[in-house]
């Protein structure tokens, strides 16, 4: 099974929660941490459930999320 790494740039995130709303796997949840700009950051609570659809990455208005496919050691 393909796995993905979710990278959140905390300097860009404004806590709009679009990623939380759009994610079909419920990977995100509004957190309690504050960004350097004073916004409430999103938390990546279930990264293992990411299916790589990239909806969060595509819909993020601030380009704060990047989905990176992991190398699969089983693939030959």
Backbone torsions as a table, in degrees:
resi	resn	phi	psi	omega
1	UNK	NA	132.5	179.8
2	UNK	-70.5	137.6	178.7
3	UNK	-118.3	157.7	-176.1
4	UNK	-134.5	146.8	173.3
5	UNK	-103.4	134.8	178.8
6	UNK	-105.7	120.1	178.6
7	UNK	-107.1	125.3	177.5
8	UNK	-111.6	119.6	175.4
9	UNK	-85.4	103.7	-175.0
10	UNK	-66.7	-20.3	177.5
11	UNK	-75.0	-24.7	-179.3
12	UNK	-95.2	-28.8	-175.0
13	UNK	-64.7	129.8	177.5
14	UNK	-111.9	10.9	175.6
15	UNK	64.8	33.0	-177.4
16	UNK	-72.6	-19.0	177.9
17	UNK	71.7	11.9	176.6
18	UNK	-60.1	-41.1	179.6
19	UNK	-62.0	-39.6	178.9
20	UNK	-64.6	-40.4	-178.1
21	UNK	-71.6	-41.1	-172.4
22	UNK	-83.5	-22.6	-173.7
23	UNK	-68.9	119.9	-179.3
24	UNK	-71.8	-17.9	-177.8
25	UNK	-101.6	1.0	178.6
26	UNK	57.4	45.8	-178.9
27	UNK	-73.9	-28.7	-173.5
28	UNK	-107.5	154.6	173.9
29	UNK	-153.3	142.4	178.5
30	UNK	-61.6	130.9	-177.0
31	UNK	-98.1	-159.8	179.3
32	UNK	-121.2	-8.2	-179.3
33	UNK	-75.6	150.3	-179.3
34	UNK	-108.2	134.8	179.4
35	UNK	-73.7	167.3	176.2
36	UNK	-58.0	-24.4	179.5
37	UNK	-90.6	-2.7	177.2
38	UNK	96.9	9.5	179.1
39	UNK	-92.4	152.1	174.4
40	UNK	-78.5	119.8	-175.9
41	UNK	-77.4	155.0	172.6
42	UNK	-82.4	148.4	175.4
43	UNK	-108.7	143.2	174.4
44	UNK	-94.2	98.6	-171.2
45	UNK	-94.1	-25.8	-178.8
46	UNK	-134.4	61.6	-175.7
47	UNK	-61.9	-26.8	-179.7
48	UNK	-68.7	-15.3	179.2
49	UNK	-89.3	-5.9	-179.0
50	UNK	-61.7	128.2	179.4
51	UNK	-103.4	2.7	176.7
52	UNK	76.1	24.4	-180.0
53	UNK	-70.2	-21.6	177.0
54	UNK	66.6	15.1	178.1
55	UNK	-58.2	-42.1	-180.0
56	UNK	-62.4	-44.8	-179.4
57	UNK	-63.2	-43.9	-177.9
58	UNK	-70.8	-33.5	-175.5
59	UNK	-90.7	-15.1	-178.1
60	UNK	-63.9	117.7	-176.6
61	UNK	-70.2	-16.5	-177.2
62	UNK	-111.0	8.3	180.0
63	UNK	51.4	44.5	-177.9
64	UNK	-89.9	-10.3	-175.8
65	UNK	-118.7	134.9	174.7
66	UNK	-131.0	129.1	176.8
67	UNK	-100.6	125.0	-176.5
68	UNK	-119.1	118.7	176.5
69	UNK	-66.2	137.0	177.5
70	UNK	-88.1	151.8	174.7
71	UNK	-67.6	129.9	179.9
72	UNK	-97.0	115.1	-176.9
73	UNK	-69.0	-16.2	-179.9
74	UNK	-82.1	-20.1	-178.0
75	UNK	-74.9	140.7	178.3
76	UNK	-132.2	NA	NA
